[in-house]
């Protein structure tokens, strides 16, 4: 988990500047999923898709969560 800590802090700082930063929303969502925090990861990924409906990586990750 410590390998994700630095990235998570950068993503969070970026969201303080721009709450709709797709890369940061997706990055946090991916980190949460890798950390097995599926519900939180799903929330972030859903925000990505709400802003950018064609974001294939977010869509694929959300679809993979249906299997968990």
C-alpha positions as CSV (number, residue, x, y, z in Angstrom):
1,X,0.0,0.0,0.0
2,X,2.9,2.4,0.7
3,X,3.7,2.4,-3.1
4,X,0.3,4.0,-3.7
5,X,0.5,6.6,-0.9
6,X,2.5,9.2,-2.8
7,X,0.4,8.9,-5.9
8,X,-2.8,9.1,-3.8
9,X,-1.6,12.4,-2.2
10,X,-0.8,13.9,-5.6
11,X,-4.2,12.9,-7.0
12,X,-6.0,14.3,-3.9
13,X,-4.0,17.6,-4.2
14,X,-5.0,17.8,-7.9
15,X,-8.7,17.3,-7.0
16,X,-8.5,20.3,-4.6
17,X,-7.6,22.4,-7.6
18,X,-10.0,20.8,-10.1
19,X,-12.7,18.5,-8.7
20,X,-13.3,17.1,-12.2
21,X,-9.8,16.1,-13.0
22,X,-10.4,12.8,-14.9
23,X,-6.9,11.5,-14.4
24,X,-7.0,12.1,-10.7
25,X,-10.5,10.6,-10.2
26,X,-9.5,7.6,-12.2
27,X,-6.2,7.2,-10.4
28,X,-7.8,7.3,-7.0
29,X,-10.5,4.9,-8.1
30,X,-7.8,2.5,-9.4
31,X,-5.8,2.7,-6.2
32,X,-8.9,2.1,-4.0
33,X,-9.7,-1.0,-6.1
34,X,-6.1,-2.3,-5.8
35,X,-6.4,-1.7,-2.1
36,X,-9.6,-3.7,-2.0
37,X,-11.7,-0.7,-1.1
38,X,-14.1,-1.6,-3.8
39,X,-17.0,0.7,-2.8
40,X,-14.9,3.8,-2.7
41,X,-13.1,2.9,-5.9
42,X,-16.5,2.4,-7.6
43,X,-17.6,5.9,-6.4
44,X,-14.5,7.5,-8.0
45,X,-14.9,5.5,-11.2
46,X,-18.5,6.4,-11.5
47,X,-17.5,10.1,-11.3
48,X,-15.1,9.6,-14.1
49,X,-17.8,8.0,-16.3
50,X,-20.3,10.8,-15.4
51,X,-17.9,13.4,-16.7
52,X,-16.4,11.4,-19.5
53,X,-18.8,8.6,-20.5
54,X,-16.4,7.1,-23.1
55,X,-13.5,6.5,-20.6
56,X,-12.9,2.9,-21.5
57,X,-10.5,2.1,-18.6
58,X,-13.0,3.3,-16.1
59,X,-15.8,1.4,-17.8
60,X,-13.7,-1.8,-17.8
61,X,-12.8,-1.4,-14.1
62,X,-16.4,-0.8,-13.2
63,X,-17.4,-3.9,-15.1
64,X,-14.8,-6.0,-13.4
65,X,-16.2,-5.0,-10.0
66,X,-19.5,-6.7,-10.9
67,X,-17.5,-10.0,-10.6
68,X,-16.2,-9.1,-7.1
